[in-house]
Amino acid sequence: MRHEFPIGSNGTHRHVNESSYSPQKNGITNGTKGHTSPPKGVPLPHANGFSLPKARTKAPEFYGHDREEVTRLLIQGLEDLGYEAAAQRLSQESGYQVESPAVAAFRHAIIGGNWSEAEVLLFGRNSDPDGGGVSISNGNTHHHAGLELVEDADRNRMRFLIREQKYLELLRRGERVKALMVLQTELQPLSYDISRLNLLSGLMVSESSEGQDMDTIWDSRQKLLAGLSRFVSPSAMIPQHRLVDLLDQVHRAQVSKCLYHNPLSSRPPSLLVDHMCDQNEFPLRPSIELSQSDGEVWFVEFSHNGKFLAASGLSNTVLVYDTRTFDVRYRLGEHHRSVVYVSWSPDDSRLITCCQDAKARVWDMISGRCIQVIDHGEQAASTAAWTPDGKAIVTGSLDKHGQLCLRSVDGQESFNWPTDLRTQDCAITPDGQRLIVMSTDPYITVYNLPTKTEEYSIKVSHQMTCISVSRDSRNMLVNMRNDEVHLIDIETADIIRRYTGQQQDGFIIRSAFGGADEGLVISGSSDSKVYIWHKENGTLIETLEGHTQGCVNTVAWNPADPTMFASGGDDRMVRIWTKEPEPSSLLRRRISSHSSRHQSNYERSL
């Protein structure tokens, strides 16, 4: 069976028989992408792109940039956009091409699964004309010096990556004898990454012999090519989608300078003007005060659709507000002590509450009834997190004997992580891959959630009060008792940025990501204020006064409305901050317990 791979930028259309194909060796084609052969006798520079024999009278610089580099980027960008004819026209008029014939041949060899040829093209060799050598210059010579590599290129690693791909493809096609030969004669002699070699060896007995489809082969070879391209000099092999990457860098640089970055539209910013968000669209005013709470407010959380706001604290009742009117929709009152934590299910149909009576309760948010109780023994249930599919819940407790548990919503399955640390807070990354746990001791532990195994644990310099994760599953936000908020890379555990100014004073103060694209960091503070920072550059944007006394314990940004966030404090108030200006003749809108009309069926039946 013959399959056709439509290669995108810097590629071509090739045919594959089963899972590999061979480009012709009687001259590598080289057009705009390295497809058509140049005129005979024309030299082929391999390091710095490829120039057609066309006289160029224009200056070598273009507004302070190298004209050849700019032109090659434009050609690649046109190809990425699908404007092949325009790319060809620009190449012909300028005399420049994206890449040399040698680079094109190497790209085709990797995508085609011609592994030996790929190594020759990458590293070079002198070949006998009758010995199957690689011709890249119309048959005039069989010498190829290889591609220009970056200064610190690890040649052994590059060979290992190519041969590993060859081994895996043979193995997955069921050709175990050939795969074993590659393992013993090509991979093992490299003596590179012994632990990886052991893992590859184990696949001989565990890997399924079922074949791969063409899309899977295509994707894996594209990833290999992208990995290898990092070792090749950019002047020889322009990184894929380089123009897009440069535009992204410009966008990030402008965002870092946009002090009140909080875009109201999901559309990408215009490239035609410099980006700057309007300060008037930023929520700086506490326009609504909710005073129904019977005690200090310790936790607030918007539903994912932004239609509801749950608030809990010193009182044993959780209030759920309808954000269209900010009337109380439900009063969830089965708790016997203070409620320290709430968490909405991914579809907002359920709410879990964690109480100091050592129980976590799951509530149906259509009826307002409690549908499940999770008992954590003698100590307070301190935290909870939903899996992204909403089928299971992780709950944490200060009880050492049952402090971190995974339970299915139907109650049929459960798992307890063995740990001696008391769990204070936890979060599951939105991609469902990691569970991040913060203990009362200064430790953060990261688990692989699908396998339920520990990935790593780090000891921090001070005790922590809360943890949250970004929507892209890349970063965690941690409040420290030394009056700092840390942004930490989940993959590397490195501290990316520190935000300072707010005060903890030994209290549990919570922070959160904020803004339309989580470009902000927001935190409460023990000085009765709300602090907002620019996430990328760490600048303290605003210090907002809105609570009358004590701590601002908790903050939450409305995920459906970037111009609204909520805060809760010791003054028993939940404040809603918006961009709306205060009416000239009226004070801020106050909603007291007397103005709340809606109660749950469950409460009315008591």
Protein Blocks (a to p, Z undefined) as FASTA:
>chain_A
ZZddddfehiacdddehjaccddfehpaddfnopaccdehiacdfklopadddddfbdfb
eghiafklmmmmmmmmmmmnopamlmmmmmmmnopafbdfklmmmmmmmmnopaklmmmm
mnopaddfklopacfegolaccdebjaddfklcfklmmmmmmmmmmmmmmmnopamlmmm
mmmmmmmmnopajllmmmmmmmmmmpccbdcdfklmmmmmmmmmmmmmmmpcfklmgceh
klmmmmmmmmmmmmmmmmkgccfbfbdcdfkbccdddfklpcfbdfbccfkbfbdcfbdc
ddfklpaccdddjblcdcdddfklopafbdcfkbfbdcfbdcddfklpaccdddfkopac
dddfklopafbdcdehjaccfbdcddfklpaccdddfbfklmbccddfklmaccddddfb
dcfbdcddfklpaccdddfbdcdddddfklopafbdcddfbdcfbdcddfklmaccdddf
kopacdddfklopafbdcehiafklpacddddedjkopaccdddfkopacdddfklopaf
bdcdfbfghjdfbdcddfklmkbccdddfkopacdddfbdcdfkbccddddfklpmbdcf
klmmZZ
